[in-house]
């Protein structure tokens, strides 16, 4: 099955990620018919901007009926609630994939609800792309370009990634071709591997930014100090602090064990830094941070 055989895509949730996916398909896979399902005012806007060809709201069944690809771009809690209904109504020939930021709970629910060939095939996914602000107005056709795109190799065995088994299904091969077209960089992970990794490199930085931002907010004086003397460094450090709690609530809840352990380790590192404030030993931490920064810039 080549990518052109995926002719109809239904996107559930047309905010930043779902809207960007629709725009990317519009730009790089121009032969697809794209449907969107969301709240009435959101799909109305998406349709008026020609981001989608067909708009659905309310009942899921009509939105799913003709889909070759179902792309779920909804919050984790909503996705978990809707997976049984999606499994019932998605065509058996379809591929269903999600874009949720944690994967273990999603993988467990998918294993319970999707049983090919009786149902569509489910493939867990997570594009490592986003912004600190949400909504369709922020959608970008090139949001996924050069971004890692995690794929969960086997929903029923989250500890044992097996990409060769998953890739054997022609629907997955077709989806991989679409990801290549929109410029994403797919990589295969187990669900637990994924949640540990993103907990360290995505969720922990978010909470660190929230902690720094709330700490400084609590220490503002009547003249706005210390913020009034802040330069671009603080704005860069606090970019993630612009994300709303509503975006992160389900992420934190479904990855709390990883985050709790990561916060403990990070707190110890801060304690170590405080102990070394008066010594040149702090130079080693700067050197390690500089090397990591160079590595990130090279990816």
LUMSEZA-293077 format. One record per residue (C-alpha): residue number from 1; residue in one letter; x, y, z. Coordinates in Angstrom, 1 decimal, padded with zeros to 4 digits, always signed. Last residue first. Example, Ala and Ser with C-alpha at 12.3 -4.5 7.8 and 13.67 -1.06 7.14 Angstrom:
<pts>
resi  resn  px  py  pz
2  s  +013.7  -001.1  +007.1
1  a  +012.3  -004.5  +007.8
</pts>
This chain:
<pts>
resi  resn  px  py  pz
299  x  +020.5  +017.2  +015.6
298  x  +023.7  +019.4  +015.7
297  x  +022.2  +022.2  +017.9
296  x  +021.2  +019.6  +020.4
295  x  +024.7  +018.2  +020.6
294  x  +026.1  +021.7  +021.0
293  x  +023.7  +022.4  +023.9
292  x  +024.7  +019.1  +025.5
291  x  +028.3  +020.0  +025.3
290  x  +027.7  +023.4  +026.8
289  x  +025.7  +021.8  +029.7
288  x  +028.6  +019.5  +030.4
287  x  +031.1  +022.3  +030.4
286  x  +028.9  +024.5  +032.6
285  x  +028.6  +021.6  +035.1
284  x  +032.4  +021.1  +035.0
283  x  +032.9  +024.8  +035.7
282  x  +030.9  +024.5  +038.9
281  x  +034.0  +022.8  +040.4
280  x  +035.6  +026.2  +040.5
279  x  +034.3  +026.7  +044.0
278  x  +032.1  +029.1  +045.8
277  x  +028.8  +028.1  +044.2
276  x  +029.6  +024.4  +044.6
275  x  +027.1  +023.5  +047.3
274  x  +024.4  +025.4  +045.4
273  x  +025.1  +023.4  +042.3
272  x  +024.8  +020.2  +044.2
271  x  +021.4  +021.2  +045.6
270  x  +020.3  +022.0  +042.1
269  x  +021.4  +018.6  +041.0
268  x  +019.5  +017.0  +043.8
267  x  +016.4  +018.8  +042.8
266  x  +016.9  +017.5  +039.2
265  x  +017.1  +013.9  +040.5
264  x  +013.9  +014.4  +042.6
263  x  +012.1  +016.1  +039.7
262  x  +013.0  +013.2  +037.4
261  x  +011.7  +010.6  +039.8
260  x  +008.4  +012.5  +040.2
259  x  +008.2  +013.1  +036.4
258  x  +008.6  +009.4  +035.6
257  x  +006.0  +008.4  +038.1
256  x  +003.6  +011.3  +037.1
255  x  +003.5  +010.4  +033.4
254  x  -000.3  +010.1  +032.9
253  x  -001.2  +012.9  +035.4
252  x  +001.5  +015.3  +034.1
251  x  +000.4  +014.8  +030.5
250  x  -003.3  +015.0  +031.3
249  x  -002.8  +018.5  +033.0
248  x  -000.4  +019.9  +030.5
247  x  -002.5  +021.6  +027.8
246  x  -005.1  +022.8  +030.4
245  x  -002.2  +024.1  +032.5
244  x  -001.5  +026.7  +029.8
243  x  +001.8  +027.0  +028.0
242  x  +003.5  +030.4  +028.4
241  x  +006.0  +029.0  +030.9
240  x  +007.6  +027.2  +027.9
239  x  +009.2  +030.4  +026.8
238  x  +010.6  +031.0  +030.2
237  x  +014.3  +030.4  +029.6
236  x  +014.2  +032.3  +026.3
235  x  +012.5  +035.3  +028.0
234  x  +015.0  +035.1  +030.8
233  x  +017.9  +035.3  +028.4
232  x  +016.3  +038.0  +026.4
231  x  +016.9  +040.6  +029.2
230  x  +015.2  +041.1  +032.6
229  x  +015.6  +044.4  +034.3
228  x  +011.9  +045.1  +034.7
227  x  +011.4  +041.5  +035.9
226  x  +013.3  +042.0  +039.2
225  x  +011.6  +044.3  +039.9
224  x  +008.1  +045.2  +038.8
223  x  +008.1  +048.5  +040.8
222  x  +005.7  +047.2  +043.5
221  x  +007.9  +044.1  +044.0
220  x  +007.8  +040.8  +042.1
219  x  +009.0  +037.9  +044.2
218  x  +005.9  +035.6  +043.7
217  x  +006.2  +036.1  +039.9
216  x  +009.8  +035.0  +040.1
215  x  +009.0  +031.7  +041.7
214  x  +006.0  +031.1  +039.4
213  x  +008.2  +031.6  +036.4
212  x  +011.1  +029.4  +037.7
211  x  +008.7  +026.6  +038.7
210  x  +006.8  +026.8  +035.5
209  x  +010.0  +026.7  +033.5
208  x  +011.2  +023.7  +035.4
207  x  +007.8  +022.0  +034.9
206  x  +008.1  +022.5  +031.1
205  x  +011.8  +021.3  +031.1
204  x  +010.7  +018.1  +033.0
203  x  +007.9  +017.4  +030.5
202  x  +010.0  +017.7  +027.3
201  x  +013.5  +016.2  +027.7
200  x  +013.2  +014.0  +030.7
199  x  +009.5  +013.0  +030.6
198  x  +009.9  +012.7  +026.8
197  x  +012.5  +010.0  +027.3
196  x  +010.7  +008.1  +030.1
195  x  +007.3  +008.2  +028.3
194  x  +008.9  +007.0  +025.0
193  x  +010.8  +004.1  +026.6
192  x  +007.6  +003.0  +028.4
191  x  +005.7  +003.0  +025.1
190  x  +008.4  +001.2  +023.2
189  x  +010.1  +003.3  +020.6
188  x  +010.4  +003.6  +016.8
187  x  +011.7  +006.8  +015.1
186  x  +010.1  +008.8  +012.4
185  x  +011.7  +012.1  +011.2
184  x  +009.0  +014.5  +009.9
183  x  +009.2  +016.3  +006.6
182  x  +005.6  +016.4  +005.5
181  x  +006.3  +013.9  +002.7
180  x  +008.3  +011.6  +005.0
179  x  +005.4  +011.4  +007.4
178  x  +003.1  +010.6  +004.5
177  x  +005.4  +007.7  +003.5
176  x  +005.4  +006.5  +007.0
175  x  +001.6  +006.4  +006.9
174  x  +001.7  +004.2  +003.8
173  x  +004.2  +001.8  +005.4
172  x  +001.9  +001.6  +008.5
171  x  -001.1  +000.7  +006.3
170  x  +001.0  -001.9  +004.5
169  x  +001.6  -003.8  +007.7
168  x  +005.1  -005.1  +007.8
167  x  +006.3  -001.9  +009.4
166  x  +004.8  -003.0  +012.8
165  x  +006.7  -006.3  +012.8
164  x  +010.0  -004.6  +011.7
163  x  +009.5  -001.9  +014.3
162  x  +009.6  -004.3  +017.3
161  x  +009.8  -002.2  +020.4
160  x  +009.6  -004.4  +023.5
159  x  +008.6  -002.7  +026.7
158  x  +005.2  -001.5  +025.4
157  x  +004.2  -005.1  +024.4
156  x  +000.5  -004.8  +023.3
155  x  +000.9  -001.4  +021.6
154  x  +003.8  -002.7  +019.5
153  x  +006.2  -000.3  +017.8
152  x  +005.1  +003.0  +019.2
151  x  +006.0  +005.7  +016.7
150  x  +007.9  +008.8  +017.8
149  x  +008.1  +011.7  +015.2
148  x  +011.3  +013.6  +015.5
147  x  +011.0  +017.1  +014.0
146  x  +012.8  +018.0  +010.7
145  x  +009.6  +019.5  +009.3
144  x  +006.6  +018.8  +011.7
143  x  +005.5  +022.4  +012.1
142  x  +005.8  +023.1  +008.4
141  x  +002.1  +023.4  +007.6
140  x  +001.7  +025.7  +010.6
139  x  -001.2  +025.9  +013.0
138  x  -001.1  +028.8  +015.5
137  x  -004.7  +030.1  +014.7
136  x  -005.9  +026.5  +015.2
135  x  -005.2  +026.6  +018.9
134  x  -002.3  +026.3  +021.3
133  x  +000.6  +028.5  +022.5
132  x  +003.8  +027.1  +023.9
131  x  +004.5  +025.6  +020.5
130  x  +004.6  +022.1  +019.1
129  x  +006.7  +019.4  +017.6
128  x  +007.9  +016.1  +018.9
127  x  +005.2  +014.3  +016.9
126  x  +003.8  +011.5  +019.0
125  x  +002.4  +008.2  +017.7
124  x  +000.6  +005.0  +018.6
123  x  -000.5  +002.9  +015.7
122  x  -004.0  +001.3  +015.8
121  x  -005.2  -001.0  +013.1
120  x  -008.9  -000.9  +012.3
119  x  -011.1  -003.5  +013.9
118  x  -012.0  -007.2  +013.4
117  x  -008.8  -007.8  +011.5
116  x  -007.4  -006.5  +013.8
115  x  -008.1  -006.3  +017.5
114  x  -008.3  -002.7  +018.7
113  x  -010.0  -002.0  +022.0
112  x  -007.9  -003.6  +024.7
111  x  -004.5  -003.1  +023.0
110  x  -005.5  +000.5  +022.3
109  x  -006.2  +001.1  +026.0
108  x  -002.8  -000.2  +027.0
107  x  -001.0  +001.8  +024.2
106  x  -002.8  +005.0  +025.2
105  x  -001.9  +004.5  +028.9
104  x  +001.7  +003.9  +027.9
103  x  +002.0  +006.7  +025.3
102  x  +002.3  +010.2  +026.7
101  x  +002.3  +013.3  +024.5
100  x  -000.7  +012.2  +022.4
99  x  -000.5  +012.4  +018.6
98  x  -002.8  +009.4  +017.8
97  x  -003.0  +006.9  +015.0
96  x  -005.9  +004.9  +013.4
95  x  -005.1  +003.0  +010.2
94  x  -008.2  +002.1  +008.2
93  x  -009.2  -001.2  +006.5
92  x  -011.6  -002.1  +009.3
91  x  -013.4  +001.2  +009.0
90  x  -013.4  +003.3  +012.2
89  x  -016.7  +003.0  +014.0
88  x  -016.2  +000.5  +016.9
87  x  -012.5  +001.3  +017.5
86  x  -013.3  +005.1  +017.5
85  x  -016.0  +004.4  +020.1
84  x  -013.5  +002.5  +022.3
83  x  -010.8  +005.1  +021.8
82  x  -013.1  +008.1  +022.8
81  x  -012.5  +008.2  +026.6
80  x  -008.7  +007.6  +026.2
79  x  -008.5  +010.3  +023.6
78  x  -010.4  +012.8  +025.7
77  x  -008.0  +012.1  +028.6
76  x  -004.9  +012.5  +026.4
75  x  -006.0  +015.7  +024.8
74  x  -007.0  +015.4  +021.1
73  x  -005.1  +015.1  +017.9
72  x  -006.3  +011.8  +016.7
71  x  -005.4  +011.1  +013.1
70  x  -007.8  +008.6  +011.4
69  x  -006.5  +007.3  +008.1
68  x  -008.4  +005.5  +005.4
67  x  -011.6  +007.3  +006.5
66  x  -015.0  +006.7  +005.0
65  x  -017.1  +006.2  +008.1
64  x  -015.0  +008.1  +010.6
63  x  -016.6  +011.5  +010.5
62  x  -020.1  +009.9  +010.2
61  x  -019.5  +007.8  +013.3
60  x  -018.1  +010.5  +015.6
59  x  -021.5  +012.1  +016.5
58  x  -021.0  +015.8  +017.5
57  x  -019.1  +017.8  +014.9
56  x  -018.0  +017.2  +011.4
55  x  -016.4  +019.4  +008.7
54  x  -015.4  +018.5  +005.2
53  x  -012.6  +019.7  +002.9
52  x  -010.2  +020.8  +005.7
51  x  -007.7  +023.7  +005.9
50  x  -009.8  +025.7  +003.5
49  x  -009.8  +028.7  +005.8
48  x  -013.6  +028.6  +006.1
47  x  -013.4  +024.8  +006.8
46  x  -011.0  +025.3  +009.6
45  x  -013.1  +028.1  +011.0
44  x  -016.2  +026.0  +011.0
43  x  -014.2  +023.1  +012.4
42  x  -013.4  +025.3  +015.4
41  x  -016.8  +026.9  +015.9
40  x  -018.6  +023.5  +015.8
39  x  -016.3  +021.7  +018.3
38  x  -014.1  +019.2  +016.6
37  x  -014.0  +016.7  +013.7
36  x  -012.0  +017.5  +010.5
35  x  -012.1  +015.9  +007.1
34  x  -009.2  +015.9  +004.6
33  x  -009.5  +014.5  +001.0
32  x  -005.9  +013.7  -000.1
31  x  -004.4  +014.5  -003.5
30  x  -002.3  +017.5  -002.2
29  x  +000.1  +015.4  -000.1
28  x  +002.7  +018.1  +000.7
27  x  +000.9  +021.4  +001.2
26  x  -002.6  +020.2  +002.1
25  x  -001.2  +017.3  +004.1
24  x  +000.9  +019.8  +006.0
23  x  -002.1  +022.0  +006.6
22  x  -004.1  +019.1  +007.9
21  x  -001.2  +018.1  +010.2
20  x  -000.9  +021.7  +011.4
19  x  -004.6  +021.8  +012.2
18  x  -004.4  +018.6  +014.1
17  x  -001.3  +019.8  +016.1
16  x  -002.4  +023.3  +016.8
15  x  -006.2  +022.7  +017.0
14  x  -008.2  +020.6  +014.6
13  x  -009.2  +017.7  +016.9
12  x  -010.1  +014.4  +015.3
11  x  -008.5  +014.5  +011.8
10  x  -010.1  +012.3  +009.2
9  x  -007.9  +011.4  +006.2
8  x  -009.2  +010.1  +002.8
7  x  -007.0  +009.0  +000.0
6  x  -004.5  +006.7  +001.7
5  x  -003.7  +004.8  -001.4
4  x  -001.4  +007.6  -002.4
3  x  +000.9  +006.6  +000.5
2  x  +001.7  +003.2  -001.1
1  x  +000.0  +000.0  +000.0
</pts>
